[in-house]
């Protein structure tokens, strides 16, 4: 068996790409995340996907959006996000990435640097970041009223900050006075979510963690996994191979070096 074929088999098993390996419970999903280190919510690349690993039929086939989410297991990402050992951020090019705290520590130096970069780049971004620094994690309605923003204005402000990891959103449920409940979002700066600074990590380590999670990936994908392509030098894959972090089992493919 060729090295590439061996890795393809390993990937199918470890990333649970076959129905016989389907995740059956939330506890299995949590173990899957701990094993891989990071997972996407929906499948869109070689990184392992939580929803893909359920092998469950979608809620509304071919409807797009939420209709493509698993029929009964759509709520799993939110449940995992609430765990103390899980960090969820939209640093997968604006899409949610679920990470263990160990992998989040690799992203920590970048996200802290993004707070500084974005605050210096735009006064409106700086105003939102300063508000969160003073007030702490806050619900979107509180932020909007405090800063005098319309809903669209706050959405336009928060999206690029969430995408680069400067701020992180989480869903919260509010109990109504007359019963029932409402869903809203709470925003926090990255350094309020991950309070202890990491003295290791960075984009190279995060790329290597992604390759480990995927087992095998097309080389062309690596520069598109995360929200900071400007942090990658042109020959970063060659360098990571030369440093013994990655290997090319065949041209165009990368895996973790043995």
C-alpha positions in Angstrom: 0.0 0.0 0.0 1.3 3.4 -0.9 1.9 6.1 1.7 -0.9 8.2 0.2 -3.4 5.3 0.3 -2.4 4.5 3.9 -3.1 8.2 4.9 -6.4 8.2 3.0 -7.5 5.2 5.1 -6.4 6.8 8.3 -8.2 10.0 7.4 -11.4 8.2 6.7 -11.2 6.4 10.0 -10.0 9.2 12.3 -12.2 12.0 10.7 -15.2 9.6 10.8 -15.9 9.9 7.1 -17.8 6.5 6.8 -21.3 5.8 8.2 -20.0 3.0 10.4 -18.0 5.6 12.3 -20.9 8.0 12.7 -21.1 10.0 15.9 -24.0 8.8 18.0 -24.0 11.1 21.0 -22.9 14.5 22.3 -20.3 12.8 24.4 -18.9 11.1 21.3 -18.8 14.4 19.6 -16.9 15.9 22.5 -14.4 13.1 22.3 -14.1 13.6 18.6 -13.2 17.2 19.1 -10.6 16.4 21.8 -9.0 13.8 19.5 -8.8 16.1 16.4 -8.1 19.3 18.3 -10.2 21.4 16.0 -13.3 20.8 13.9 -15.4 22.9 11.6 -19.2 22.9 12.0 -20.1 22.2 8.3 -17.9 20.4 5.8 -16.1 22.8 3.4 -12.5 21.6 3.2 -10.2 18.8 4.5 -10.5 19.9 8.1 -12.7 17.5 10.1 -16.4 18.5 10.2 -18.7 17.8 13.2 -21.8 17.7 11.0 -20.2 15.5 8.4 -19.2 13.0 11.1 -22.8 12.6 12.2 -23.8 11.1 8.8 -27.3 12.2 9.6 -29.8 13.3 7.0 -30.3 17.1 6.8 -33.3 18.9 8.3 -34.5 20.2 4.9 -32.5 18.7 2.0 -31.5 21.0 -0.8 -32.9 24.0 0.9 -29.5 25.5 1.8 -28.4 27.2 5.0 -29.7 25.8 8.2 -31.8 23.3 6.2 -28.6 21.4 5.4 -27.8 20.9 9.1 -28.4 17.4 10.7 -32.0 16.7 11.4 -31.6 16.0 15.2 -28.0 16.8 15.9 -27.9 20.5 14.7 -27.6 21.7 18.3 -24.4 19.9 19.1 -22.0 22.8 18.2 -23.8 25.1 20.6 -23.7 22.6 23.4 -19.9 22.0 22.8 -19.2 25.7 22.8 -20.6 26.0 26.3 -17.9 23.6 27.7 -15.0 25.1 29.6 -12.5 23.1 27.5 -13.8 24.3 24.2 -13.2 27.7 22.4 -15.3 28.6 19.3 -14.3 31.5 17.1 -15.0 32.5 13.5 -11.4 32.4 12.4 -12.1 29.8 9.7 -12.5 32.6 7.2 -15.6 33.9 9.0 -17.0 30.4 9.8 -17.1 28.8 13.2 -14.1 26.7 14.3 -14.4 24.6 17.4 -11.1 24.2 19.2 -9.7 22.5 22.3 -8.1 24.9 24.7 -4.7 23.5 23.6 -5.3 24.5 20.0 -6.9 27.8 21.0 -3.6 28.6 22.8 -1.9 28.3 19.3 -4.3 30.9 18.0 -3.9 33.1 21.0 -0.9 35.2 20.0 -2.6 36.0 16.6 -6.0 36.9 18.1 -4.4 39.2 20.7 -2.3 40.9 17.9 -5.6 41.3 15.9 -7.1 43.2 18.8 -4.2 45.7 18.6 -4.2 45.8 14.8 -7.9 46.4 14.4 -8.1 49.0 17.2 -5.4 51.0 15.4 -6.9 50.5 12.0 -10.4 51.9 12.5 -11.8 54.3 15.2 -15.2 52.5 15.1 -13.6 49.1 15.7 -11.5 50.7 18.5 -14.7 52.1 20.1 -16.4 48.7 20.2 -13.2 47.0 21.5 -12.8 49.7 24.2 -16.4 49.3 25.3 -16.0 45.6 25.7 -12.7 46.1 27.6 -14.5 48.4 30.1 -17.9 46.6 30.3 -16.8 43.0 29.8 -18.7 40.5 27.7 -22.0 42.1 26.8 -25.2 41.2 25.0 -25.7 42.8 21.6 -28.7 44.9 22.7 -26.7 46.4 25.6 -23.8 47.2 23.2 -26.1 48.8 20.6 -27.9 51.0 23.1 -24.7 52.0 24.9 -22.9 53.0 21.7 -26.0 54.4 19.9 -25.8 51.9 17.0 -28.5 50.6 14.7 -28.7 46.8 14.3 -27.0 46.8 10.9 -24.3 49.2 12.1 -23.4 46.8 14.9 -23.5 43.8 12.5 -21.2 45.6 10.1 -18.8 46.4 12.9 -18.7 43.0 14.6 -18.3 40.8 11.5 -14.7 41.7 10.5 -13.7 41.6 14.2 -15.2 38.2 14.7 -13.6 36.9 11.5 -10.1 37.9 12.6 -10.6 36.6 16.1 -10.4 40.0 17.9 -13.9 39.4 19.3 -15.9 36.2 19.9 -19.7 35.7 19.9 -21.7 33.1 21.7 -25.4 32.5 21.7 -27.4 33.1 24.9 -31.0 32.3 25.8 -33.0 34.9 27.7 -36.0 33.8 29.8 -39.1 36.0 29.1 -41.1 37.6 32.0 -44.3 35.9 30.8 -42.6 32.6 30.0 -40.9 31.5 26.8 -37.4 32.6 25.8 -35.5 34.6 23.3 -32.1 34.0 21.6 -29.5 36.7 21.4 -25.7 37.0 21.2 -23.0 38.0 23.7 -19.8 39.5 22.4 -16.5 39.4 24.2 -12.9 40.3 23.3 -10.7 37.3 22.6 -8.6 38.2 25.7 -11.7 38.0 27.9 -12.5 34.5 26.6 -8.9 33.2 26.7 -7.6 35.1 29.8 -4.2 33.6 30.1 -1.8 34.7 27.3 0.0 31.9 25.4 3.7 32.3 25.0 3.8 29.7 22.1 1.9 29.2 19.0 1.3 31.3 15.9 0.2 30.7 12.3 2.7 28.0 11.6 1.7 25.9 14.6 -2.0 26.4 13.8 -1.4 25.2 10.3 0.4 22.1 11.6 -2.5 21.5 14.1 -4.9 21.7 11.1 -2.9 19.1 9.1 -2.8 16.8 12.1 -6.6 17.2 12.5 -7.2 16.4 8.8 -4.6 13.6 8.6 -4.2 14.3 4.9 -4.9 17.5 3.0 -4.4 19.1 -0.5 -1.4 21.5 -0.2 -3.4 24.2 -2.0 -5.9 24.3 0.9 -3.6 25.3 3.7 -3.4 29.0 3.0 -7.2 29.2 3.0 -8.0 27.5 6.3 -7.6 30.6 8.5 -8.5 34.3 8.4 -5.0 35.7 8.2 -3.4 34.8 4.8 -1.1 37.8 5.1 0.6 36.1 8.0 1.8 33.3 5.7 5.0 33.7 3.7 4.9 32.4 0.1 7.0 29.3 0.8 5.5 28.4 4.1 4.7 24.8 3.2 8.2 24.2 1.8 9.6 25.6 5.1 7.4 23.5 7.3 8.4 20.4 5.3 12.1 21.4 5.6 11.7 21.9 9.3 10.3 18.3 9.7 6.8 19.5 10.7 5.0 18.3 7.5 5.7 15.8 4.8 4.5 15.4 1.2 3.5 11.8 0.7 2.9 12.7 -3.0 3.2 16.0 -4.9 0.3 18.3 -4.0 -0.5 16.5 -0.7 0.6 17.2 2.9 0.5 15.2 6.1 2.0 15.4 9.5 5.6 14.2 9.4 6.2 11.0 11.2 
